[in-house]
């Protein structure tokens, strides 16, 4: 990802989630080339709006292009718009009026002051039609003065009533204390009973291997770590990671120029991201045909990106999208758990989240607390953790939800472990 613009002149009229939902809808039906036409809004430093893109190359404003380049860019923009218009009409025809109307807000002539070119591909900022001028003075309504409250009326009471209440007070305290102890002892059972009964009879039979009449297939969401630490070598230790990210860019540049061996080992060879892409792509192609796959990725410490839910006919598109992912910025693991859990039921229907990560939340959120809340609210949702480090800092996700933890820094082992983590949702070739 790279930043196109730090936008001090505008603010989003809607939420970051509403913008990302529109792009996710496009990615669900089109190749990435159309979805990347719309820059991704992010909340930058000092709450300043920023526009980012996954496309490589130098962003060039439309008015800085030569005449022929401008004409070619507008032609490509118009082609993309026609594709969006056809999709919007098709969604409405299928009965998805909300999705169709959402896409129609993206259709219109090019506003060239908001148009950029990256290697000839059009990228639009300030899209969506609901931007707010950040330079306009805000008007804060004056609070309505509250009417003076009437003086409280104190009822008189006799000394005999006070003596009676004083005598009852210890009994009431004892009663509340007893109720509190019972609640403390019994409440956790409500959280963990389901997982105990689920596992008491041994491993659950995978969906593809059921011999009786098929039940509803489990729902599946993958959290794919795209934080900046995924760019370093797969063999990096936690100590290496802390050393690497503890230096500023100038210090890193100096060490590169000096040929520092430790830095060279971290920045070359097979990266965590490459291992993740390869392993996940293999598993996607082995999913049971009945299983849809949701995908959640990171976007720094802002809101995670819900890339969509992909059915069997969209597997190739999903794999292509995964292969195009880049790693950058922070690790919003806790928020990603929330986003992934919102894509599934987890109460009346089984659901599995696989968190493919390289550590804990890095955005000042408590992923363990989030997992505990998920376990309470969605007892049929299991989180399996595939950790490409040996730190074990996200093991609590599996512990709270009755899932499993798989950890290794060996590429072959990681592929095998991901297969084990996905065993409930793979195709029939994995049945014994």
Buried (B, 14 or more C-beta within 10 A) or exposed (E): BBBBBEBEEBBBEBEBBEBBBBBBBBBBBBBBEBBBBBBBBBBBEEEEBBBBBBBEEEBBBBEEBEEEBBEBBBEBBEEBBEBBBEBBEBBBEEEBEEBBEBBBBBBEEBEBEBBBBBEEBBBBBBBBEEBEEBEEEEEEEEEEEEEEEEEEEEEEEEEEEEEEEEEEEEEEEEEEEEEEEEEEEEEEEEBBEBBEEBEEEEEEEBBBBEEEEEEEBBBBBBBBBBBBBBBBBBBBEBEBBEBBEEEEEEEBEEBEEEEBEEBEBBBEEEBBBBBBBBBBBBBBEBBBEBBBBBBBBBBBBBBBBBBBBBEEEBBEBBBEBBEBBBBBBBBBBBBBBBBBBEBBBBEEBBBBBBBBBBBBBBBEBBBBEBBBBBBBEBBBBBBBBBBBBEBBBBBBBBBBBBBBBBBBBEBEEBBBBBBEBBBBBBBEEBEE
